[in-house]
Amino acid sequence: MTQAQPSSLSPLRVWWMAIRPRTLPAAVAPVIAASALAFYDGMFRWDAALAALLGALFLQIGANLANDVYDYQKGADTSQRVGPTRVTQAGLLTPAQVKMGVAVVFGLAALCGVYLTLISGWLVIAIGVLSIISAVLYTAGPYPLGYNGLGDLFVFLFFGLAAVAGTYYVHTRTVSLTAVALSVPIGALVVNILVVNNLRDIPTDTLSGKRTLAVRFGADWTRKEYLSLTVLAYLAPLLMALSGLVSPWILLCWLSIPKAIPLVRQIYTESGRALNRTLAGTGQLELLYCLLIAAGLALAKFLA
């Protein structure tokens, strides 16, 4: 992909590139699934769902912008990059402009958090503050998480566990075992988005000293990680249904398996720039998976 030139794009288009719209399903999907679970349990709130959705989107966008500028400043994003264009590295925006964008977007996320705190209690503040700190420290600071093999864990914790259980909490003011269990397969699919990114970037990350799990353990291990997380995503709902935690209608998510199989095949057959297609497809899979879970839970509620 040829790096875009600053003069060829409108400011709106540049900022649209900067927020990385293809990654936004990672924020939207867990909120949809957790809100559906609250509906299934008879405690759904439209205002909580909307505020949680907007807050999650702002957190994801802020994390993307922070990643863009701090990866550039640490030398991880160079002209050798094979992933989608990064606006700071390409000279489309200055580091100061992107950092201002980070502040504005996290400020909007904080406003959503204030509303959620008013309706759900102080625990929302803790989740929001930790999420913002984690998003910044993923690439910034003296010990950036993403540069030291901790990215996968923190993505699972914040875009899986915190996103699902936290969204369920703002509806219900409690966290159920079912909500925690549901966060596991959803978190696995979110982590897979990062796994594809890290697999693609092994050569450039190695040169820049970015010690992701993919760099530490190699491409073969990373492909197995993707496959294992995909299997977990489809096995977990079955275990939840068999254990009686939730209705068997949750297995409607298995209708997304035909979407997952080609992605696993691409992981094992593609490399470099070709994985950009797999990256986008993995985000789409997560969204489809969560929409099907939501549909299954809604059907279970209506047919009960």
Disulfide bonds with the S-S distance in Angstrom:
none
